[in-house]
Amino acid sequence: MTSASKGTAPITLRFVDDGSIPNNPVLPLVLYRGGVDLAGSPDPERVIEKRFAANGWGQMWRNGIYPYVHYHSMIHEAMGIARGRATVRFGGKKGTELEIGPGDVVILPAGTGHQLVVQTQELVVIGAYPPSGSYDLCRGSKAEHTKALGSIAKVPMPASDPVFGANGPLIALWPA
């Protein structure tokens, strides 16, 4: 049986505005290493999708991660790795590169830059969003940056952690 794994403490990272990518001035990126236990599952994509849905995160997609730096200024995002591995740069061009693999979940607060650096061929990422907020795709232009600074602060806090639910670590790490 697959489940959420509470064995690893969340890793948090903060990024500063680099003039192109605003990042989030208040909320940290949250990484759960092995946040979803995929051991023995023939369908890890479905396991992650069920976990996100059970905790109120939806608008899901299955794909990879764009190879260019981008961010979302009007919604938070969760990404769960179902298969393969990737190195992703978070925080913009001067951000931090992290290797992520099966079962890892990254929760990006609105404004956080992310970009695929390298991936294995079999990479499958499940993305999801909380019910409040609107999806947008920003690539770091001056006009987007200026608008994003006002939008990011207005993005509502999620009611639940996409992996651990209403009492998950995200709720304490992102206080309302």
Contacts in CASP RR format, 6 or more apart in sequence:
PFRMAT RR
TARGET T0000
AUTHOR 0000-0000-0000
METHOD contacts of the structure
MODEL  1
MTSASKGTAPITLRFVDDGSIPNNPVLPLVLYRGGVDLAGSPDPERVIEK
RFAANGWGQMWRNGIYPYVHYHSMIHEAMGIARGRATVRFGGKKGTELEI
GPGDVVILPAGTGHQLVVQTQELVVIGAYPPSGSYDLCRGSKAEHTKALG
SIAKVPMPASDPVFGANGPLIALWPA
2 36 0 8 1.000
2 37 0 8 1.000
2 38 0 8 1.000
2 39 0 8 1.000
2 40 0 8 1.000
2 41 0 8 1.000
2 47 0 8 1.000
3 36 0 8 1.000
3 37 0 8 1.000
4 35 0 8 1.000
4 36 0 8 1.000
4 37 0 8 1.000
4 51 0 8 1.000
4 163 0 8 1.000
4 164 0 8 1.000
5 32 0 8 1.000
5 34 0 8 1.000
5 35 0 8 1.000
5 36 0 8 1.000
5 37 0 8 1.000
6 164 0 8 1.000
8 32 0 8 1.000
8 33 0 8 1.000
8 34 0 8 1.000
8 35 0 8 1.000
9 169 0 8 1.000
10 30 0 8 1.000
10 31 0 8 1.000
10 32 0 8 1.000
10 169 0 8 1.000
10 170 0 8 1.000
10 173 0 8 1.000
11 30 0 8 1.000
11 31 0 8 1.000
11 32 0 8 1.000
11 33 0 8 1.000
12 28 0 8 1.000
12 29 0 8 1.000
12 30 0 8 1.000
12 31 0 8 1.000
12 173 0 8 1.000
13 28 0 8 1.000
13 29 0 8 1.000
13 31 0 8 1.000
13 90 0 8 1.000
13 96 0 8 1.000
14 23 0 8 1.000
14 24 0 8 1.000
14 28 0 8 1.000
14 29 0 8 1.000
15 21 0 8 1.000
15 23 0 8 1.000
15 24 0 8 1.000
15 29 0 8 1.000
15 90 0 8 1.000
15 91 0 8 1.000
15 92 0 8 1.000
15 95 0 8 1.000
15 96 0 8 1.000
15 112 0 8 1.000
15 113 0 8 1.000
16 23 0 8 1.000
17 23 0 8 1.000
17 25 0 8 1.000
18 91 0 8 1.000
18 92 0 8 1.000
18 93 0 8 1.000
18 94 0 8 1.000
18 95 0 8 1.000
19 145 0 8 1.000
20 69 0 8 1.000
20 92 0 8 1.000
20 93 0 8 1.000
20 140 0 8 1.000
20 145 0 8 1.000
21 69 0 8 1.000
21 71 0 8 1.000
21 91 0 8 1.000
21 92 0 8 1.000
21 93 0 8 1.000
21 111 0 8 1.000
21 112 0 8 1.000
21 113 0 8 1.000
21 140 0 8 1.000
21 145 0 8 1.000
22 71 0 8 1.000
22 73 0 8 1.000
22 111 0 8 1.000
22 145 0 8 1.000
22 148 0 8 1.000
22 149 0 8 1.000
22 152 0 8 1.000
23 71 0 8 1.000
23 91 0 8 1.000
23 92 0 8 1.000
23 111 0 8 1.000
23 112 0 8 1.000
23 113 0 8 1.000
24 109 0 8 1.000
24 110 0 8 1.000
24 111 0 8 1.000
24 112 0 8 1.000
24 152 0 8 1.000
25 152 0 8 1.000
25 153 0 8 1.000
26 109 0 8 1.000
26 153 0 8 1.000
27 109 0 8 1.000
27 110 0 8 1.000
27 173 0 8 1.000
27 174 0 8 1.000
28 109 0 8 1.000
28 173 0 8 1.000
28 174 0 8 1.000
29 90 0 8 1.000
29 91 0 8 1.000
29 106 0 8 1.000
29 107 0 8 1.000
29 108 0 8 1.000
29 109 0 8 1.000
29 112 0 8 1.000
30 106 0 8 1.000
30 107 0 8 1.000
30 169 0 8 1.000
30 170 0 8 1.000
30 173 0 8 1.000
30 174 0 8 1.000
31 98 0 8 1.000
31 100 0 8 1.000
31 104 0 8 1.000
31 105 0 8 1.000
31 106 0 8 1.000
31 107 0 8 1.000
32 104 0 8 1.000
32 105 0 8 1.000
32 106 0 8 1.000
32 107 0 8 1.000
32 163 0 8 1.000
32 169 0 8 1.000
33 104 0 8 1.000
34 102 0 8 1.000
34 103 0 8 1.000
34 104 0 8 1.000
34 105 0 8 1.000
35 103 0 8 1.000
35 104 0 8 1.000
35 105 0 8 1.000
35 163 0 8 1.000
36 47 0 8 1.000
36 48 0 8 1.000
36 51 0 8 1.000
36 80 0 8 1.000
36 103 0 8 1.000
36 105 0 8 1.000
36 163 0 8 1.000
37 103 0 8 1.000
38 44 0 8 1.000
38 47 0 8 1.000
38 48 0 8 1.000
38 82 0 8 1.000
38 102 0 8 1.000
38 103 0 8 1.000
41 47 0 8 1.000
44 82 0 8 1.000
44 83 0 8 1.000
44 102 0 8 1.000
44 103 0 8 1.000
44 124 0 8 1.000
45 62 0 8 1.000
45 82 0 8 1.000
45 83 0 8 1.000
45 124 0 8 1.000
45 126 0 8 1.000
47 82 0 8 1.000
48 80 0 8 1.000
48 82 0 8 1.000
48 103 0 8 1.000
48 105 0 8 1.000
48 126 0 8 1.000
49 60 0 8 1.000
49 126 0 8 1.000
49 128 0 8 1.000
51 162 0 8 1.000
51 163 0 8 1.000
52 58 0 8 1.000
52 60 0 8 1.000
52 78 0 8 1.000
52 126 0 8 1.000
52 127 0 8 1.000
52 128 0 8 1.000
52 162 0 8 1.000
52 163 0 8 1.000
53 60 0 8 1.000
53 128 0 8 1.000
54 165 0 8 1.000
55 160 0 8 1.000
55 161 0 8 1.000
55 162 0 8 1.000
55 163 0 8 1.000
55 164 0 8 1.000
55 165 0 8 1.000
55 166 0 8 1.000
56 130 0 8 1.000
56 131 0 8 1.000
56 159 0 8 1.000
56 160 0 8 1.000
56 162 0 8 1.000
57 78 0 8 1.000
57 128 0 8 1.000
57 129 0 8 1.000
57 130 0 8 1.000
57 131 0 8 1.000
57 158 0 8 1.000
57 160 0 8 1.000
57 162 0 8 1.000
58 128 0 8 1.000
58 129 0 8 1.000
58 130 0 8 1.000
58 131 0 8 1.000
59 128 0 8 1.000
59 129 0 8 1.000
59 135 0 8 1.000
60 126 0 8 1.000
60 127 0 8 1.000
60 128 0 8 1.000
61 126 0 8 1.000
61 127 0 8 1.000
61 128 0 8 1.000
62 82 0 8 1.000
62 124 0 8 1.000
62 125 0 8 1.000
62 126 0 8 1.000
62 127 0 8 1.000
63 124 0 8 1.000
63 125 0 8 1.000
63 127 0 8 1.000
64 86 0 8 1.000
64 116 0 8 1.000
64 119 0 8 1.000
64 123 0 8 1.000
64 124 0 8 1.000
64 125 0 8 1.000
65 79 0 8 1.000
65 86 0 8 1.000
65 88 0 8 1.000
65 114 0 8 1.000
65 115 0 8 1.000
65 116 0 8 1.000
65 119 0 8 1.000
65 125 0 8 1.000
66 115 0 8 1.000
66 116 0 8 1.000
67 115 0 8 1.000
67 116 0 8 1.000
68 115 0 8 1.000
68 139 0 8 1.000
69 89 0 8 1.000
69 92 0 8 1.000
69 93 0 8 1.000
69 113 0 8 1.000
69 114 0 8 1.000
69 115 0 8 1.000
69 139 0 8 1.000
69 140 0 8 1.000
70 113 0 8 1.000
70 114 0 8 1.000
70 115 0 8 1.000
70 137 0 8 1.000
70 138 0 8 1.000
70 139 0 8 1.000
70 140 0 8 1.000
71 108 0 8 1.000
71 110 0 8 1.000
71 111 0 8 1.000
71 112 0 8 1.000
71 113 0 8 1.000
71 114 0 8 1.000
71 138 0 8 1.000
71 140 0 8 1.000
71 148 0 8 1.000
72 108 0 8 1.000
72 110 0 8 1.000
72 111 0 8 1.000
72 135 0 8 1.000
72 136 0 8 1.000
72 137 0 8 1.000
72 138 0 8 1.000
73 110 0 8 1.000
73 111 0 8 1.000
73 136 0 8 1.000
73 138 0 8 1.000
73 144 0 8 1.000
73 147 0 8 1.000
73 148 0 8 1.000
73 151 0 8 1.000
73 152 0 8 1.000
73 155 0 8 1.000
74 110 0 8 1.000
74 133 0 8 1.000
74 134 0 8 1.000
74 135 0 8 1.000
74 136 0 8 1.000
74 151 0 8 1.000
74 154 0 8 1.000
74 155 0 8 1.000
75 110 0 8 1.000
75 129 0 8 1.000
75 130 0 8 1.000
75 133 0 8 1.000
75 134 0 8 1.000
75 135 0 8 1.000
75 136 0 8 1.000
75 155 0 8 1.000
76 107 0 8 1.000
76 108 0 8 1.000
76 109 0 8 1.000
76 110 0 8 1.000
76 129 0 8 1.000
76 130 0 8 1.000
76 155 0 8 1.000
76 158 0 8 1.000
77 107 0 8 1.000
77 108 0 8 1.000
77 127 0 8 1.000
77 128 0 8 1.000
77 129 0 8 1.000
78 105 0 8 1.000
78 106 0 8 1.000
78 107 0 8 1.000
78 108 0 8 1.000
78 127 0 8 1.000
78 128 0 8 1.000
78 129 0 8 1.000
78 162 0 8 1.000
78 163 0 8 1.000
79 105 0 8 1.000
79 106 0 8 1.000
79 107 0 8 1.000
79 108 0 8 1.000
79 125 0 8 1.000
79 126 0 8 1.000
79 127 0 8 1.000
80 103 0 8 1.000
80 104 0 8 1.000
80 105 0 8 1.000
80 106 0 8 1.000
80 125 0 8 1.000
80 126 0 8 1.000
80 127 0 8 1.000
81 100 0 8 1.000
81 101 0 8 1.000
81 102 0 8 1.000
81 103 0 8 1.000
81 104 0 8 1.000
81 105 0 8 1.000
81 123 0 8 1.000
81 124 0 8 1.000
81 125 0 8 1.000
81 126 0 8 1.000
82 102 0 8 1.000
82 103 0 8 1.000
82 124 0 8 1.000
82 125 0 8 1.000
82 126 0 8 1.000
83 102 0 8 1.000
83 122 0 8 1.000
83 123 0 8 1.000
83 124 0 8 1.000
84 101 0 8 1.000
84 102 0 8 1.000
84 119 0 8 1.000
84 120 0 8 1.000
84 122 0 8 1.000
84 123 0 8 1.000
84 124 0 8 1.000
85 99 0 8 1.000
85 100 0 8 1.000
85 101 0 8 1.000
85 102 0 8 1.000
85 119 0 8 1.000
85 120 0 8 1.000
85 123 0 8 1.000
86 99 0 8 1.000
86 100 0 8 1.000
86 101 0 8 1.000
86 116 0 8 1.000
86 117 0 8 1.000
86 118 0 8 1.000
86 119 0 8 1.000
86 120 0 8 1.000
86 123 0 8 1.000
86 125 0 8 1.000
87 97 0 8 1.000
87 98 0 8 1.000
87 99 0 8 1.000
87 100 0 8 1.000
87 116 0 8 1.000
87 117 0 8 1.000
87 118 0 8 1.000
87 119 0 8 1.000
88 97 0 8 1.000
88 98 0 8 1.000
88 100 0 8 1.000
88 106 0 8 1.000
88 114 0 8 1.000
88 115 0 8 1.000
88 116 0 8 1.000
88 117 0 8 1.000
89 95 0 8 1.000
89 96 0 8 1.000
89 97 0 8 1.000
89 114 0 8 1.000
89 115 0 8 1.000
89 117 0 8 1.000
90 96 0 8 1.000
90 97 0 8 1.000
90 98 0 8 1.000
90 106 0 8 1.000
90 108 0 8 1.000
90 112 0 8 1.000
90 113 0 8 1.000
90 114 0 8 1.000
91 112 0 8 1.000
91 113 0 8 1.000
91 114 0 8 1.000
92 113 0 8 1.000
92 114 0 8 1.000
92 115 0 8 1.000
97 117 0 8 1.000
98 106 0 8 1.000
100 106 0 8 1.000
105 162 0 8 1.000
105 163 0 8 1.000
107 161 0 8 1.000
107 162 0 8 1.000
107 170 0 8 1.000
108 114 0 8 1.000
109 155 0 8 1.000
109 174 0 8 1.000
110 151 0 8 1.000
110 152 0 8 1.000
110 155 0 8 1.000
111 138 0 8 1.000
111 148 0 8 1.000
111 152 0 8 1.000
128 162 0 8 1.000
129 135 0 8 1.000
130 156 0 8 1.000
130 158 0 8 1.000
130 159 0 8 1.000
130 160 0 8 1.000
130 162 0 8 1.000
131 159 0 8 1.000
132 155 0 8 1.000
132 156 0 8 1.000
132 158 0 8 1.000
133 155 0 8 1.000
133 156 0 8 1.000
138 144 0 8 1.000
138 145 0 8 1.000
138 148 0 8 1.000
157 174 0 8 1.000
157 175 0 8 1.000
157 176 0 8 1.000
158 170 0 8 1.000
158 174 0 8 1.000
159 166 0 8 1.000
160 166 0 8 1.000
160 168 0 8 1.000
160 170 0 8 1.000
160 171 0 8 1.000
161 167 0 8 1.000
161 168 0 8 1.000
161 169 0 8 1.000
161 170 0 8 1.000
161 171 0 8 1.000
162 170 0 8 1.000
163 170 0 8 1.000
164 170 0 8 1.000
165 171 0 8 1.000
END
